Amino acid sequence: MKHLFFTLCLLCFALPSWGEVVSSYDLVVRDGLHFKKFSNVPFSGIIEDYHSNGQLRYTGKVTNGKENGIANSYRENGKRYSIINLKNGEQHGVSKWFNKCGYLELLETYKNGLYHGKVEYYNLYSENTDDCSIKSELQFVMNYKNGKLDGISADYENGVVTCKSIYKNDKLVSCDCNCN
C-alpha cells in the first residue's frame, strides 16, 4: 500500500500541471504582466477563450505573468488561425498565420520580440475569396537580423523569383528589379 501511495504521488508531481485555466476576460495586464482581476500576484496558468458558437478561440500558457510557449488561435469554424511561439511575453521562434481555408499565409521568425530570420508571405489576398481550392503560394521572402532587414529579400510569382534585393542592416545594398 505504501508503494502504491508513493507511486501515485510521484505521478501527480511528474505530470505537467500548468495550474488554473481562465478566460482572458478574467485577466488584466499591468506593467506587461498578466494578473487575475483583483489580484496582485502575477498569474500562472492557462488562458482559454471560446467563440460564441462554443469553438475554441485561443489557448496559451502564462508563467509568472508572462506568456510562454505556444499560443494557438482558431477561427469560428474551428480552423487554425495562428500558432505563436512566446518567451517571457515576447514572440520568439517561428510563428505561423493561416488563411480562412487553413492554408499557411505568413511565417515569421522572431528572437526576443524582433524579426530575426526568415519572414515568408503566402497568397496575401486569399481572404477575399471563398474558393478554398486555391492553395498557398509563396509571394515574398525577407530576411531579418535583430529586427532589421538583412540578407536576401525576394518576390515570387508562380514559384519563380521575379525580384531580388539584398539588404545589410536595414539598408538596400543591391537590387535586380525596380526598387524604388
C-alpha positions, 0 to 999 in steps of 0.5 A: 500500500505504501508503494502504491501511495508513493507511486501515485504521488510521484505521478501527480508531481511528474505530470505537467500541471500548468495550474488554473485555466481562465478566460482572458476576460478574467485577466488584466495586464499591468506593467506587461504582466498578466494578473487575475482581476483583483489580484496582485500576484502575477498569474500562472496558468492557462488562458482559454477563450471560446467563440460564441458558437462554443469553438475554441478561440485561443489557448496559451500558457502564462508563467509568472505573468508572462506568456510562454510557449505556444499560443494557438488561435482558431477561427469560428469554424474551428480552423487554425488561425495562428500558432505563436511561439512566446518567451517571457511575453515576447514572440520568439521562434517561428510563428505561423498565420493561416488563411480562412481555408487553413492554408499557411499565409505568413511565417515569421521568425522572431528572437526576443520580440524582433524579426530575426530570420526568415519572414515568408508571405503566402497568397496575401489576398486569399481572404477575399475569396471563398474558393478554398481550392486555391492553395498557398503560394509563396509571394515574398521572402525577407530576411531579418537580423535583430529586427532589421532587414538583412540578407536576401529579400525576394518576390515570387510569382508562380514559384519563380523569383521575379525580384531580388534585393539584398539588404545589410542592416536595414539598408538596400545594398543591391537590387535586380528589379525596380526598387524604388 
